[in-house]
Amino acid sequence: MIWEKLKIILSIIIDLFISLCEIPFLIFKTNKTISTPVRFKSQHQHKLDITQIATEIRSITNHNPSVQIVMDRKSGEGHSTRSTAYKDGKYRINISSLNSIIEINQHEEYAEVEALVTFEEVCKATIKYGLLPAVVPEFKSITIGGAIQGLGIESTSWKYGTFDKTVIEATLITGHGNILYASEVPDLWKNLPGSNGTIALIVAARIRLVQATEWIHLRYVFYPDLSNFLNDIEKKISIQTNTGWIGDNQVIDAIHFCGKNQTMNGIVAMYGGCVSSIPRNASIRKETVFSSFFYQHVKSILTKKKMTNDHNETNLYEDYIPTLDYLFRHDRGAFWAAAEVASTDPLIGFIFRRPYLLCLLNYFLKTKTLYKIAMLTSDQKRESTGMIQDVDVLPDRAEEIINWAINKDLNMIWLCPVRCHGTDESFFSVAQPNTPFVMNIGLYGVAKDLPQSNLDLQRLVIKLGGKCGLYAHIYLDREEFWSCYNYKEYIRLREMSGGHVFMDLWDKVAGIVFSKISIKR
Ligand SMILES: Cc1cc2nc3c(=O)[nH]c(=O)nc-3n(C[C@H](O)[C@H](O)[C@H](O)COP(=O)(O)OP(=O)(O)OC[C@H]3O[C@@H](n4cnc5c(N)ncnc54)[C@H](O)[C@@H]3O)c2cc1C
């Protein structure tokens, strides 16, 4: 345990050093960093690497049929709020060699990438060709494999759905140690997204790329309440286009400012898309070490603008943002989670309110580093300090979640519509049949009565027919948890493919909570 923590501290120090070297790049130019080199690999080398992993799985399961296999990512890597204690005593499979891009096919508009390639790496490589993945989750270090296993979404999800829906083909390694293509096992593949690595390993994916440019034009639109926002996006969502990231209304998400201390409450939606030119005198926002957090930028737009009329839709502002800055706009500070938690400490809160001091801490504010820092504390401490949850409900149930959040003193809520693909969805999916879209609601910040309120929220979500993100601590007991998913089918798929060698989903996402966090059930 101490050794694990020392390793995290060492990795934070190394990252800090790299980050200090990056400051000149960040001050003078955007999108040039030295910490994320894009690696390429031949198909031949990729095959050798995955064969080695498959052979290791076969050999370990032959030796010990009751073995439990987990992925050997370091503590603080990944985007789960849980500690890695669930891995103790399990066999750790190392897939760190799977970190390269194999091919970018500009003409057929796809990229063949290994599972541990991050979205920052993919986007940096493909934007040069005027292409981007159709869905790009907003933290730089989310990986391709993680986004499939964790049902990644972002502001283009209103038209494409969860990230896995943009995967053309995937390469899997089963618990039997077999290398398979997703298209060879359609029922296994259909239910694999969202299973958090408990059915099979993903080792590579061919992902869909769509047209994009280096700049995004964003419009900030005010709505006094949720129903105005929902009415408007329903109209926008009914118009489907095939221009990829290019054009207006290609990206849709919103921040609901709702805290009791907000100077102005309401929803600011952000609509826009890639453009090929920027008008003279246009407002430009580039991410530098001196930039405010993106949510602060949105909030200042809302506060500065004096509302002059009562129209349902009020255009507040518009600006142009380098596309890579836009994609990862919430990476610094993990939305507003870091700032909200910091506000509970007078000294850190003081620093957070001063941009010139904040720029010195810039590195520590990358989501990747915030995770490492968070992992230095215990699960109980972390869970009692802040709430990090994404929940998905039908749009007409979103208000109930928002009211719950307001009662728990959350100040800001992220809203992101996610298109549903009918019966073509995994049973872990956030999507629901017979509805065009669900609303993803991001609840990040300091909430009342934690961690107890987190359990209350999860029960409320079930009652409303929704689903919770499984990256967070799950407080439901085994029975409540499986009432949300098709357990029989899950077991069948695991038995069919040898998936029982991977940890059971409830054990993985909730087991640790039962042993480490005291809560009233
Ligand atoms: C504050 C917060 C906000 C978030 N907001 C968003 C959001 O807006 N959009 C979004 O898309 N996501 C969001 N996420 C969730 C995030 O995308 C998922 O947690 C995602 O799974 C993280 O990917 P990762 O690469 O870090 O994977 P990890 O966290 O390392 O892994 C996630 C799970 O998948 C398994 N896994 C990972 N890779 C593989 C593989 N190759 N084969 C088999 N199993 C694998 C892991 O074992 C683990 O159980 C948010 C998370 C947080 C904490």
The ligand as an SDF file (V2000), in Angstrom:
LIG
                    3D

 53 58  0  0  0  0  0  0  0  0999 V2000
  -15.8070   13.4770  -13.2630 C   0  0  0  0  0  0  0  0  0  0  0  0
  -15.9900   12.4930  -14.3760 C   0  0  0  0  0  0  0  0  0  0  0  0
  -16.6710   12.8970  -15.4850 C   0  0  0  0  0  0  0  0  0  0  0  0
  -16.7940   12.0380  -16.5370 C   0  0  0  0  0  0  0  0  0  0  0  0
  -17.4210   12.5030  -17.6070 N   0  0  0  0  0  0  0  0  0  0  0  0
  -17.4050   11.7730  -18.6980 C   0  0  0  0  0  0  0  0  0  0  0  0
  -17.9270   12.2870  -19.8820 C   0  0  0  0  0  0  0  0  0  0  0  0
  -18.4400   13.3720  -19.8900 O   0  0  0  0  0  0  0  0  0  0  0  0
  -17.8120   11.5770  -20.9970 N   0  0  0  0  0  0  0  0  0  0  0  0
  -17.2460   10.3400  -20.9740 C   0  0  0  0  0  0  0  0  0  0  0  0
  -17.1200    9.7270  -22.0060 O   0  0  0  0  0  0  0  0  0  0  0  0
  -16.8390    9.7930  -19.8570 N   0  0  0  0  0  0  0  0  0  0  0  0
  -16.8660   10.4770  -18.7270 C   0  0  0  0  0  0  0  0  0  0  0  0
  -16.3710    9.9340  -17.6080 N   0  0  0  0  0  0  0  0  0  0  0  0
  -16.1270    8.4920  -17.5340 C   0  0  0  0  0  0  0  0  0  0  0  0
  -15.0000    7.9180  -18.3410 C   0  0  0  0  0  0  0  0  0  0  0  0
  -15.1470    8.0980  -19.7090 O   0  0  0  0  0  0  0  0  0  0  0  0
  -15.0260    6.4120  -18.1280 C   0  0  0  0  0  0  0  0  0  0  0  0
  -14.7470    6.1820  -16.7850 O   0  0  0  0  0  0  0  0  0  0  0  0
  -14.0360    5.6820  -19.0090 C   0  0  0  0  0  0  0  0  0  0  0  0
  -14.2560    4.2910  -18.8650 O   0  0  0  0  0  0  0  0  0  0  0  0
  -12.6130    6.0100  -18.6400 C   0  0  0  0  0  0  0  0  0  0  0  0
  -11.7180    5.4290  -19.5570 O   0  0  0  0  0  0  0  0  0  0  0  0
  -10.2350    5.0510  -19.1510 P   0  0  0  0  0  0  0  0  0  0  0  0
   -9.5060    4.8910  -20.4140 O   0  0  0  0  0  0  0  0  0  0  0  0
   -9.6900    5.9870  -18.1730 O   0  0  0  0  0  0  0  0  0  0  0  0
  -10.4710    3.6180  -18.5340 O   0  0  0  0  0  0  0  0  0  0  0  0
  -10.2760    3.0700  -17.0650 P   0  0  0  0  0  0  0  0  0  0  0  0
  -10.8380    4.0040  -16.0700 O   0  0  0  0  0  0  0  0  0  0  0  0
   -8.8820    2.5990  -16.9110 O   0  0  0  0  0  0  0  0  0  0  0  0
  -11.2080    1.7930  -17.1910 O   0  0  0  0  0  0  0  0  0  0  0  0
  -12.5960    1.8270  -17.1000 C   0  0  0  0  0  0  0  0  0  0  0  0
  -13.0750    0.3920  -16.9440 C   0  0  0  0  0  0  0  0  0  0  0  0
  -12.9270   -0.3040  -18.1630 O   0  0  0  0  0  0  0  0  0  0  0  0
  -12.0010   -1.3550  -18.0420 C   0  0  0  0  0  0  0  0  0  0  0  0
  -11.1370   -1.2810  -19.2180 N   0  0  0  0  0  0  0  0  0  0  0  0
  -10.4410   -0.2090  -19.6500 C   0  0  0  0  0  0  0  0  0  0  0  0
   -9.8060   -0.5020  -20.7980 N   0  0  0  0  0  0  0  0  0  0  0  0
  -10.1090   -1.7800  -21.0770 C   0  0  0  0  0  0  0  0  0  0  0  0
   -9.7550   -2.6540  -22.1410 C   0  0  0  0  0  0  0  0  0  0  0  0
   -8.9650   -2.2670  -23.1160 N   0  0  0  0  0  0  0  0  0  0  0  0
  -10.2490   -3.9150  -22.1210 N   0  0  0  0  0  0  0  0  0  0  0  0
  -11.0570   -4.3200  -21.1160 C   0  0  0  0  0  0  0  0  0  0  0  0
  -11.4240   -3.5380  -20.0950 N   0  0  0  0  0  0  0  0  0  0  0  0
  -10.9600   -2.2760  -20.0760 C   0  0  0  0  0  0  0  0  0  0  0  0
  -11.2310   -1.1160  -16.7500 C   0  0  0  0  0  0  0  0  0  0  0  0
  -10.8180   -2.3240  -16.1580 O   0  0  0  0  0  0  0  0  0  0  0  0
  -12.2650   -0.3900  -15.9140 C   0  0  0  0  0  0  0  0  0  0  0  0
  -13.1310   -1.2800  -15.2840 O   0  0  0  0  0  0  0  0  0  0  0  0
  -16.2570   10.7260  -16.5030 C   0  0  0  0  0  0  0  0  0  0  0  0
  -15.5900   10.3080  -15.3740 C   0  0  0  0  0  0  0  0  0  0  0  0
  -15.4610   11.1770  -14.3310 C   0  0  0  0  0  0  0  0  0  0  0  0
  -14.7420   10.7130  -13.1180 C   0  0  0  0  0  0  0  0  0  0  0  0
  1  2  1  0
  2  3  1  0
  2 52  2  0
  3  4  2  0
  4  5  1  0
  4 50  1  0
  5  6  2  0
  6  7  1  0
  6 13  1  0
  7  8  2  0
  7  9  1  0
  9 10  1  0
 10 11  2  0
 10 12  1  0
 12 13  2  0
 13 14  1  0
 14 15  1  0
 14 50  1  0
 15 16  1  0
 16 17  1  0
 16 18  1  0
 18 19  1  0
 18 20  1  0
 20 21  1  0
 20 22  1  0
 22 23  1  0
 23 24  1  0
 24 25  2  0
 24 26  1  0
 24 27  1  0
 27 28  1  0
 28 29  2  0
 28 30  1  0
 28 31  1  0
 31 32  1  0
 32 33  1  0
 33 34  1  0
 33 48  1  0
 34 35  1  0
 35 36  1  0
 35 46  1  0
 36 37  1  0
 36 45  1  0
 37 38  2  0
 38 39  1  0
 39 40  1  0
 39 45  2  0
 40 41  1  0
 40 42  2  0
 42 43  1  0
 43 44  2  0
 44 45  1  0
 46 47  1  0
 46 48  1  0
 48 49  1  0
 50 51  2  0
 51 52  1  0
 52 53  1  0
M  END
$$$$
